Amino acid sequence: MVKKGLRLDQIPERVIARFYERFTKSDDGCWTWNGTTKSIGYGYLHIKENRVLKAFLAHRIAYILNYGDIPDGQWVCHTCDNPKCVNPEHLFLGTPYDNWKDAFDKGHLQATYKKLGDANRSTRRLTKSQLVEVLELLDKGVSQSEIARKFGYLSSGPIAMIARGENYIQLVAEIRNKSQSF
Ligand SMILES: [Zn+2]
């Protein structure tokens, strides 16, 4: 995965130089990436490792160059919601949940939620207390297929969707918020 493991000492000087040539400073303060981008809009920079060219997320490189290595499992999120932005002042560390919650609060996921809501009607619904249990099991690292079996699903798909934050979106947010405030 492109997200994992790049450290400051693995970024060659020439790549750092390339990084600083690849963005334009906008009036709104964003440093907009001009290099390669992928479907969801994040910028990428390629680094050769053992003769293999690997793609790394430009905003993660921006973070590392300015603040140092990213702790394992942490995401680099944008305060400006501009995925192409590599201004370190617009970047903060978060978990995938923070990133998702942030997007949800800002309304970006409402359309997805509506779409999924329609799809949900045709599948078995979990009660809130079942969902609490599913989330606890996921947090403990129990496999998705095992959880799926426990709740009578034929495949791990529905649990995988919950784990990715694509199902029961509002309810999961409620449950997570409650457990965080303890
Ligand atoms: Zn920005």
Boltz pocket constraint, residues with backbone or C-beta under 6 A from the ligand:
constraints:
  - pocket:
      binder: B
      contacts: [[A, 29], [A, 30], [A, 31], [A, 80], [A, 81], [A, 82], [A, 85], [A, 86], [A, 87], [A, 90]]
      max_distance: 6.0
